[in-house]
Amino acid sequence: MKKQLAFFYTLLVITLMSCETNQEKIERANSLVKQFMSEMSMDNYPTLIKIYPEVKNIKGGFWMVNDYKIESTEINANDEIVVYLSYKRTGQTINSKIKFIVNKVNGDYIILSSKGLSYYFDSALYRYCISKKHLIYTNMSETEETDVKLSKICSENKLKFKNLSKACLNYVKEFVSYDKSLTNLTIDSYTNSLHGSFTINNNTSFELSSYGLNFSLLIADKSGNIIAKKRINNLYIVKPYSKQTIEIFNVNLPRGSKKFSLGIEETSIENFGYCVVGNLEFAESIP
């Protein structure tokens, strides 16, 4: 009987020692996510796969995050540890978020899945896939989407959306112009400078922004040859079917400048995609 009691107490002690409290699980998960972020900043791919095996199946790459903050950690109904962190992408003022699901597998803690790490997450292509119902929109606290799933679907629709964006860009270049009757720009041949007011006419259903498009003054000589391009820096938003007048102050020009016209270029086809997905019904009606 004494031997049985000794065995029972020994087993009980071992069991109690092997049981982790919820707080210990949370600390282990936070530590693992921090290690993953550190290894990611060093581009240590083999270690990343050990920590997060499914990361190799995230198509299109993922965001490189250097400055981040763990916002909260909780244990869900499936006894998985959910870690939420926030960070700022380059050029953004609002926080982006990443969610990690962590659990113990075969005695070791690993990251099971993530949402928000994929480069496609919250991109124009991602929003396009939601609009087309290729993806079901869920907020960050839900688990229907993972980076592996959303990156696969976005990759499958990338070419189609890129071609649509290019068609829309050509349409914008054709139907956005400057209004000659409202534009009063003067080229001063003596000082080789340009000043006055310049009015852009957006004759499309797209809201145009400087995030997706660069607007420039194309400067030409008397033969019509483009000899300079001057970026219009104080033009940020042009509403659909509207006109926007801006003031141009003493822009330096090369000698021989005689004419000007409006130049429009995409900052990148991906950035311009936000203009497209903002009015997708109109975009898809363009021949």
Secondary structure, DSSP 8 states (H G I E B T S, - for coil): -HHHHHHHHHHHHHHHHH---HHHHHHHHHHHHHHHHHHHHTT-HHHHHHH-GGGGG-TT-B----SEEEEEEEE-TTS-EEEEEEE--TT-SS-EEEEEEEEEETTEEEEEEEES-BTTTTSHHHHHHHHTTSS----TT--S--HHHHHHHHHHHHHHHHHHHHHHHHHHHHHEEE-TTT-EEEEETTTTEEEEEEEEEE-SSS-EETTTEEEEEEEE-TT--EEEEEE-TT--EE-TTEEEEEEEEEEE--TT--EEEEEEEES-HHHHHHHHHTTHHHHHH--
